Amino acid sequence: MKKIFAALLSASFLLSPMVVSQASADDHRRPPVVVQKRVIVEKKIVRPHWKKGYRVNASERRRFHDVNDYRRYRLAPPPRGYRWVRADNDYLLIGITSGVISSIIAGR
């Protein structure tokens, strides 16, 4: 039994270089694999970061949506002369006449 095992082990050592050389020869016969990458650049829409005290101009005010049902969004009632507006996903408390931002609630 030991002689058979020794013979098989020595045969495997002798035949392994031939198997490796055959595999490397096959690699040279195949055409090279070309991988093409497609790069997609997505442009992020830049929205303004609202700050307290910032004066909102008329063109920006046109994009706002008035929030009449402020309790639905868990907002405090606006003081006299102010109103809640929704800009993208943020809620802004702005002065009606001046357009100055008094308070900001980030998207809820």
Solvent accessible surface area in square Angstrom, and as a share of the most:
residue,aa,sasa,rsa
1,M,188,0.84
2,K,177,0.75
3,K,175,0.74
4,I,111,0.57
5,F,134,0.56
6,A,57,0.44
7,A,58,0.45
8,L,119,0.59
9,L,86,0.43
10,S,56,0.36
11,A,40,0.31
12,S,59,0.38
13,F,142,0.59
14,L,131,0.65
15,L,96,0.48
16,S,51,0.33
17,P,83,0.52
18,M,116,0.52
19,V,100,0.58
20,V,101,0.58
21,S,65,0.42
22,Q,97,0.43
23,A,54,0.42
24,S,51,0.33
25,A,35,0.27
26,D,44,0.23
27,D,86,0.45
28,H,158,0.70
29,R,171,0.62
30,R,156,0.57
31,P,110,0.69
32,P,119,0.75
33,V,136,0.78
34,V,116,0.67
35,V,122,0.70
36,Q,163,0.72
37,K,179,0.76
38,R,205,0.75
39,V,122,0.70
40,I,130,0.66
41,V,121,0.70
42,E,150,0.67
43,K,187,0.79
44,K,182,0.77
45,I,156,0.79
46,V,135,0.77
47,R,98,0.36
48,P,46,0.29
49,H,155,0.69
50,W,22,0.08
51,K,139,0.59
52,K,154,0.65
53,G,51,0.49
54,Y,93,0.35
55,R,150,0.55
56,V,0,0.00
57,N,83,0.42
58,A,62,0.48
59,S,62,0.40
60,E,30,0.13
61,R,69,0.25
62,R,186,0.68
63,R,124,0.45
64,F,19,0.08
65,H,129,0.58
66,D,83,0.43
67,V,16,0.09
68,N,134,0.69
69,D,80,0.41
70,Y,38,0.15
71,R,173,0.63
72,R,176,0.64
73,Y,63,0.24
74,R,203,0.74
75,L,11,0.06
76,A,66,0.51
77,P,87,0.55
78,P,40,0.25
79,P,74,0.47
80,R,238,0.87
81,G,40,0.38
82,Y,82,0.31
83,R,69,0.25
84,W,13,0.05
85,V,0,0.00
86,R,81,0.30
87,A,4,0.03
88,D,75,0.39
89,N,64,0.33
90,D,14,0.07
91,Y,4,0.02
92,L,0,0.00
93,L,17,0.08
94,I,1,0.00
95,G,5,0.05
96,I,88,0.45
97,T,132,0.77
98,S,46,0.30
99,G,0,0.00
100,V,43,0.25
101,I,1,0.01
102,S,37,0.24
103,S,36,0.23
104,I,60,0.31
105,I,45,0.23
106,A,73,0.57
107,G,37,0.36
108,R,151,0.55
